[in-house]
Amino acid sequence: QMQLVESGGGSAQPGGSLRLSCLMTETVFVSMAWYRQAPGKERELVASISRGGTPTFYADCVKGRFTIYRDDAKNLVYLQMNNLKPEDTAVYYCNRASGDMWPWGQGAQVPVSP
């Protein structure tokens, strides 16, 4: 069964950068996405990427600051986050962009504060 392992989270200051990684334990060629869940809020879609790497989609709140990309040879999906803001504070998860979701991983915590 597919397992998703997120890494790369950690504390950041406003304006800082982090790169999250999502390792998939099986080789698949499907559209993937990053989601996030802030304290007290529902999980939301942040960005998605199609099988071949394009097209990509970004939520308005991260457009121009976050970049999603993938390395299918390594079963990895990345989320480069620049110019972080306190409102980006959340636990970040990766999963399929559509269809039946795989079991959620443990997520990567990203607290953003001065």
N, C-alpha and C positions, 0 to 999 in steps of 0.2 A: 504494500500500500504506500502511496506517495506520502512522503514526509517533507515538510517545509521547515527550513532552519534559517531564521533571520539573525543577522549579526551587524555590528557596526554602530549600534546605538551608544548613547552616552550623553553626558551633560554638555551643553553648548551655550555660548553667549549670543545675544542678539547680534546679527551680522555675521555670525560664524558659519562654518560649513561642516557637513558630515556626509559620509557615503555609507549607505546601507547595502547589505548584500543578502540575497535570498538564494539558498542552495536547495535545489530540488533533488531528491534521492533517486529519481527515475528520469530517464531521458524522454521528454515529451515536446511536441511542437504545437503549443496552443498559445493563445493570447494570454498574457499574464498581467497582473496589476498589483499595485501597492495600495493598501488601505491604511487608515489610522483611526484610532479611537481615543479621544481626549477624555479626561476625567468627567464623568457625569453625562457624557454624550454618546450617541450611537456611532457605530463604525461607519466611516465614509470612504468613498473612493477618492484617491489622491491622483493616481496616474495609471495608465495602461499602455501596453505595447503589443502590437500584433505579432504573429508568428515569425514573420521575416524581419522584424525590427521596425517596420513602418506599416501603417501610420501609428502615431502615438496620440494619447489624449491626456490632458491635464485639467484638473479642477481649476476654476478661476483663481482661487486663493493661492495657488502655488505656481501658476503659469509665469514663466520667465525666471523663476528661481530654482525650480526642481527639474531634473532631467532623468528620465527612465531609459535604461538600455539593457541589453542582454548579451550573454555569451553562451550560445547554445552548446558549444563544444565542451563547456565546463558545467553546464546545467545551472547557470547563475543568472539572476536578474538583479540589477542594481538600481538604486535611487540616489542620485547625487543631489544633495540639498545645499543650496547656497543662500546667503542673506537670510538666515533663519530668524524667525520672529517668535516672541513668547507664545503667540497663538498657534504655533506649530507644535507645541508641547503635546505629546500623545504617545501611545504605543503603536508602532508601525508593524503591519503585517503584509505578507505577500500571499497571493492565491490566484486562482484562475480569474480572468476578466469576465467570464460569462459561463453559463452552464452550472452543473453541479459542482459545488466547492469541495476541495479536498479538506481533510482535517486541518484546522488552523494550527499554526506553530505557536511558539511561546511569545513571539513578537520581539521587537527591539524598542526599548524605552528611549525616548528622546525628550528630556526636559530642557527647555530653553529659558534661561533667566540671566539677569545681569550678574 
